[in-house]
């Protein structure tokens, strides 16, 4: 990567890592489902003025946006509103890579390699370590489980994206932004029935500049800017070079959560974090590592 593109990559990592702290601020005043609806409504309303409408049938917008947009962030926002720390959320959500692997095996009949099985074992053990101390830490088991559901929803969105690509549809920032018109309706409907019209009205009438700033960040920085830069890098460099950047997101998320929100982890949770990160590293770089090992072994 050039120096300029490396700096853009750093912007993405920082924007997506800080995203979880900003969500915590937004949830302090706005109920989770309403916050999700407002976030996607802002993305769609502003973003569609900046990028062209994708030439993709509307049904595929729904197939992509319902798991990737509505389900993922409904589970995530409710989890964070019910005892899921921002730092751990940024890490556990990355387990989407492992769920994607499993779903690809089940739905797309893709093969699974040894390093991927090892990655699932390592990350799964780490997640178990994080979960078992939920009763004596700031994290609730309910929040942890919902965050796993959010990661699984993201993985379903990835499967939808792969299916669309196989059918010749371009999955890019244009689709991300224009399909953002889909999630607000289910968000607002569920908010009406689960959070209640009185709470919705009160939150909207008493919304503060903190909540407005959080919404602006989630829509403009984390979504429109983040995915635009991501699309730019994916268009200039191999996916194998760009995809590992997401490994930096939980590191930034955990760091900012500790500094800004004063979050802390128990020793067993830190061990679990390390296992999850190692599992994600094995999943990302496993092919190269095992190929290098085979080459070295043959030379010896």
Beta strands, then each sheet from edge to edge (+ up, - down):
end
